[in-house]
Amino acid sequence: MNDKQKRIWATILWIIGLGTLIVSMLMSPIIYVYDTYEDSTSGLMILLQIFVFRGDGIEWLYGISTICAVISLSHCSGGGYYGQKWWPILPILTILLGLIFLPLVPKIEPMPYNDKVGVGTRIEWTGYSVWMLTFICILVSSLLQRSVKIVTDDMKGKKSFIARILGGKPSICQTIFFLFTLLPIPVWPIGFLLSGFLFDAPIHNAFDEIGRFGMIITFLSYPIYFLPLLRFAFYTSSRTEKSWTFYIISLIPIAIFFLFVGMTALS
């Protein structure tokens, strides 16, 4: 396999890893409590619990490994593993945490709820398989990138973090805009916590329901898709030699968010 083929497969695996990560975070949990009325919790809710310093050890293990996967995906999207001499430690760590997670689940004692106590817990294999597929795709993608010995011209000179993420040297305005896009990240846990209040009011019709779910998904998945989106926007801007396309493409999630807001408001 030559370097070009390795880059192609690395990109394909990166896309699969990103997709399975999003799916796994929105699916039912990988821990299943049987013979109990205890409600299920999605991966996003588990991440919320660790942000507010709640949850037990198994939830922290899930959260840390998932966050490591997100960081690894961002690192891969910026070509961070091209020509590196060291093994990609972070993707390996995520897989190790996932494997450690496996034998711990049956030992969790379910919490009593409504005078009915759960008999035990087990792995939800569908969710666990999707979750681990994310880690494997990220690891193989990073290893393929690492094996590329010839660094192409477009990968030279990318010493800054922003340049590595975008895939080239940005202008001053693009750098400022990139920093501006980072502002929602610190308030993301708070927004995540408050997003549930969108469903306090009764749902009027299907458009109202789609609008509310659309707002939540667009905002909550922002840390996952905003870096790849900015990289694609910068690539398009460089190829077309029209700097305004960088800003237009980068603002697409905001336009989609307000589209869903309008759907809810008009319902």
Buried (B, 14 or more C-beta within 10 A) or exposed (E): EEBEEBBEBBBEBBBBBBBBBBBBBEBBBBBBBEEBEBEEBBBBBBBBBBBEEEBEEBBBBBBBBBBBBBBBBBBBBBBBBBBEEEEBEBBBBBBEBBEEBEEBBEEBEBEEEEEEBBEBBEBBEEBBEBBBBBBBBBBBBBBBBBBBEEEEEEBEEBEEEBBBBBBBBBEEEBBEBBEEBEEBEEEBBEEBEEBEEBEEEEBEEEBBBBBBBBBBBBBBBBBBBBBBBBBBBBBBBBEEEEBEBBEEBBBEBEEBBEEBBEBBEEB
